[in-house]
Amino acid sequence: MLVSKNLVKVVSIAVASMSLMGVGASVSQAASFTAPKLGVAETMPTDPAIKKGDKIFVTVKDTKNQKVNVLDAQGHKTSQKVSMGSTYIAKDVKKAAGKKIVKINKSQWLNTKDVVKD
């Protein structure tokens, strides 16, 4: 009985020391690992600014309603609407009523959130 207790103690000490050596080896290996150098990411503007003379394209987020409200020069909604997919040349760009708006003809303006640069 005494021999079996000593044997169990010796085996458990051996297993514990081997597991600690394995952990120490993996930690030292991880410490010596160097990550590969990555290239510098190229940055591209996600929302390029629309300027006078740019070609713009009307987009719609709501798929059921395929029309966009037309604004007046003060940035207020009018009863007119423009359908999705229409292309225009930006006549002017300004900020009115806290919104950035684009002029598409003599009296019609669109919110820049509803158009993309073509």
C-alpha positions as YAML, in Angstrom:
chain: A
units: angstrom
residues:
- id: 1
  name: MET
  ca: [0.00, 0.00, 0.00]
- id: 2
  name: LEU
  ca: [2.83, 2.33, 0.88]
- id: 3
  name: VAL
  ca: [4.58, 1.54, -2.39]
- id: 4
  name: SER
  ca: [1.47, 2.36, -4.44]
- id: 5
  name: LYS
  ca: [1.06, 5.72, -2.66]
- id: 6
  name: ASN
  ca: [4.69, 6.60, -3.41]
- id: 7
  name: LEU
  ca: [4.26, 5.49, -7.01]
- id: 8
  name: VAL
  ca: [1.13, 7.65, -7.45]
- id: 9
  name: LYS
  ca: [2.94, 10.62, -5.90]
- id: 10
  name: VAL
  ca: [5.95, 10.21, -8.20]
- id: 11
  name: VAL
  ca: [3.77, 9.84, -11.30]
- id: 12
  name: SER
  ca: [1.64, 12.89, -10.44]
- id: 13
  name: ILE
  ca: [4.74, 15.03, -9.83]
- id: 14
  name: ALA
  ca: [6.20, 13.89, -13.16]
- id: 15
  name: VAL
  ca: [2.96, 14.70, -15.02]
- id: 16
  name: ALA
  ca: [2.69, 18.12, -13.37]
- id: 17
  name: SER
  ca: [6.30, 19.03, -14.16]
- id: 18
  name: MET
  ca: [5.92, 17.94, -17.80]
- id: 19
  name: SER
  ca: [2.77, 20.03, -18.23]
- id: 20
  name: LEU
  ca: [4.52, 23.08, -16.76]
- id: 21
  name: MET
  ca: [7.47, 22.56, -19.10]
- id: 22
  name: GLY
  ca: [5.07, 22.35, -22.05]
- id: 23
  name: VAL
  ca: [3.32, 25.58, -21.05]
- id: 24
  name: GLY
  ca: [6.65, 27.33, -20.55]
- id: 25
  name: ALA
  ca: [7.86, 26.20, -23.97]
- id: 26
  name: SER
  ca: [4.70, 27.42, -25.74]
- id: 27
  name: VAL
  ca: [4.87, 30.77, -23.94]
- id: 28
  name: SER
  ca: [8.50, 31.26, -24.92]
- id: 29
  name: GLN
  ca: [7.70, 30.23, -28.48]
- id: 30
  name: ALA
  ca: [4.82, 32.74, -28.63]
- id: 31
  name: ALA
  ca: [7.07, 35.46, -27.23]
- id: 32
  name: SER
  ca: [9.65, 34.89, -29.96]
- id: 33
  name: PHE
  ca: [7.11, 34.87, -32.81]
- id: 34
  name: THR
  ca: [7.12, 38.05, -34.93]
- id: 35
  name: ALA
  ca: [4.07, 39.03, -36.93]
- id: 36
  name: PRO
  ca: [4.52, 39.70, -40.66]
- id: 37
  name: LYS
  ca: [4.67, 43.32, -41.75]
- id: 38
  name: LEU
  ca: [1.47, 44.48, -43.39]
- id: 39
  name: GLY
  ca: [1.33, 47.14, -46.08]
- id: 40
  name: VAL
  ca: [-0.17, 50.57, -45.48]
- id: 41
  name: ALA
  ca: [-3.88, 50.61, -46.24]
- id: 42
  name: GLU
  ca: [-4.94, 52.92, -49.03]
- id: 43
  name: THR
  ca: [-7.69, 55.24, -47.93]
- id: 44
  name: MET
  ca: [-10.53, 56.08, -50.27]
- id: 45
  name: PRO
  ca: [-13.22, 58.60, -49.41]
- id: 46
  name: THR
  ca: [-16.48, 56.83, -48.63]
- id: 47
  name: ASP
  ca: [-18.66, 59.83, -49.44]
- id: 48
  name: PRO
  ca: [-16.95, 62.04, -52.01]
- id: 49
  name: ALA
  ca: [-18.23, 65.60, -51.90]
- id: 50
  name: ILE
  ca: [-20.56, 66.59, -54.71]
- id: 51
  name: LYS
  ca: [-19.52, 69.80, -56.43]
- id: 52
  name: LYS
  ca: [-21.10, 72.06, -59.02]
- id: 53
  name: GLY
  ca: [-20.96, 70.42, -62.45]
- id: 54
  name: ASP
  ca: [-20.75, 66.82, -61.15]
- id: 55
  name: LYS
  ca: [-23.06, 64.21, -62.62]
- id: 56
  name: ILE
  ca: [-25.35, 62.85, -59.87]
- id: 57
  name: PHE
  ca: [-27.55, 59.77, -59.72]
- id: 58
  name: VAL
  ca: [-30.73, 59.51, -57.59]
- id: 59
  name: THR
  ca: [-30.81, 56.52, -55.23]
- id: 60
  name: VAL
  ca: [-33.58, 55.25, -52.94]
- id: 61
  name: LYS
  ca: [-33.18, 53.30, -49.70]
- id: 62
  name: ASP
  ca: [-36.87, 52.32, -49.52]
- id: 63
  name: THR
  ca: [-37.61, 49.74, -52.22]
- id: 64
  name: LYS
  ca: [-41.40, 50.16, -52.03]
- id: 65
  name: ASN
  ca: [-41.35, 53.92, -52.59]
- id: 66
  name: GLN
  ca: [-39.23, 54.50, -55.69]
- id: 67
  name: LYS
  ca: [-39.43, 58.29, -55.52]
- id: 68
  name: VAL
  ca: [-37.46, 61.00, -53.69]
- id: 69
  name: ASN
  ca: [-38.89, 64.27, -52.36]
- id: 70
  name: VAL
  ca: [-37.88, 67.46, -54.13]
- id: 71
  name: LEU
  ca: [-36.88, 70.38, -51.88]
- id: 72
  name: ASP
  ca: [-37.11, 74.12, -52.39]
- id: 73
  name: ALA
  ca: [-34.18, 76.52, -52.02]
- id: 74
  name: GLN
  ca: [-34.78, 76.76, -48.25]
- id: 75
  name: GLY
  ca: [-34.60, 72.97, -47.82]
- id: 76
  name: HIS
  ca: [-38.34, 72.40, -47.28]
- id: 77
  name: LYS
  ca: [-40.24, 69.56, -48.99]
- id: 78
  name: THR
  ca: [-42.42, 70.33, -51.98]
- id: 79
  name: SER
  ca: [-45.20, 68.23, -53.52]
- id: 80
  name: GLN
  ca: [-42.92, 67.21, -56.41]
- id: 81
  name: LYS
  ca: [-41.01, 63.95, -56.52]
- id: 82
  name: VAL
  ca: [-38.13, 62.55, -58.58]
- id: 83
  name: SER
  ca: [-37.91, 58.86, -59.46]
- id: 84
  name: MET
  ca: [-34.99, 56.62, -58.64]
- id: 85
  name: GLY
  ca: [-32.35, 56.18, -61.32]
- id: 86
  name: SER
  ca: [-32.63, 59.71, -62.68]
- id: 87
  name: THR
  ca: [-29.35, 61.43, -63.55]
- id: 88
  name: TYR
  ca: [-28.71, 65.15, -63.31]
- id: 89
  name: ILE
  ca: [-25.87, 67.65, -63.45]
- id: 90
  name: ALA
  ca: [-25.41, 69.46, -60.12]
- id: 91
  name: LYS
  ca: [-26.10, 73.14, -60.78]
- id: 92
  name: ASP
  ca: [-25.21, 74.24, -57.25]
- id: 93
  name: VAL
  ca: [-24.58, 72.83, -53.75]
- id: 94
  name: LYS
  ca: [-25.45, 74.57, -50.50]
- id: 95
  name: LYS
  ca: [-26.50, 74.01, -46.91]
- id: 96
  name: ALA
  ca: [-30.04, 74.97, -45.93]
- id: 97
  name: ALA
  ca: [-32.16, 74.04, -42.90]
- id: 98
  name: GLY
  ca: [-29.34, 71.88, -41.55]
- id: 99
  name: LYS
  ca: [-29.20, 69.76, -44.73]
- id: 100
  name: LYS
  ca: [-26.75, 69.79, -47.60]
- id: 101
  name: ILE
  ca: [-28.79, 70.13, -50.79]
- id: 102
  name: VAL
  ca: [-27.99, 69.94, -54.52]
- id: 103
  name: LYS
  ca: [-29.71, 72.04, -57.18]
- id: 104
  name: ILE
  ca: [-30.89, 69.97, -60.17]
- id: 105
  name: ASN
  ca: [-32.74, 72.69, -62.12]
- id: 106
  name: LYS
  ca: [-34.11, 76.22, -61.75]
- id: 107
  name: SER
  ca: [-36.25, 75.58, -58.66]
- id: 108
  name: GLN
  ca: [-35.69, 71.95, -57.65]
- id: 109
  name: TRP
  ca: [-33.20, 70.78, -55.03]
- id: 110
  name: LEU
  ca: [-32.41, 67.29, -53.68]
- id: 111
  name: ASN
  ca: [-30.96, 66.20, -50.35]
- id: 112
  name: THR
  ca: [-27.39, 64.90, -50.78]
- id: 113
  name: LYS
  ca: [-28.40, 61.75, -48.86]
- id: 114
  name: ASP
  ca: [-30.66, 60.85, -51.80]
- id: 115
  name: VAL
  ca: [-28.01, 61.20, -54.53]
- id: 116
  name: VAL
  ca: [-24.60, 59.73, -55.31]
- id: 117
  name: LYS
  ca: [-21.83, 61.05, -57.48]
- id: 118
  name: ASP
  ca: [-21.93, 59.22, -60.82]
...
